[in-house]
Amino acid sequence: MKRQVMKKQQGFTLIELLIVVAIIGILAAVAVPQYQDYTTNSKLAELDSISNSYKTAVAVCAQTEALADCDHDEKGIPDEIATGTYEVLDTLTVVNGVIVAKSVSIGGTVYTRTYTPTVNTSGIKWAMVQS
């Protein structure tokens, strides 16, 4: 009597491949929006970082002048930033101590952050409004 030699199974079945593709699809559906949020937040953090030097200049100006006298290119506050200077920043202006930073299009949206100073006895406080 002859013995039948069984061939070893090689490769994957169709159902196994479909399960792997489905798992990868689910992971991508979760990961892509998270990554987009991450990149947007990092670009907005860069916008905040650029604005910090202007906040410092306005704070120094507010120690000797009224906030109404703290404009860009005066009293030690740098001139407004023109388009193309930074990758994420479109324009940045300072008028009466209020800093307005407008971003380039980030994910199809242009963000405008307004930093408004308030002088009190303990120093200067900043309120930020994003639109």
Protein Blocks (a to p, Z undefined) as FASTA:
>chain_A
ZZddddddedjdfklmmmmmmmmmmmmmmmmmmmmmmmmmmmmmmmmmmmmmmmmmmmmm
mmmmcfklmcghiehiacdddehkamklmbdcdeehiacdddddeehiacdddddddddf
klccdddddZZ
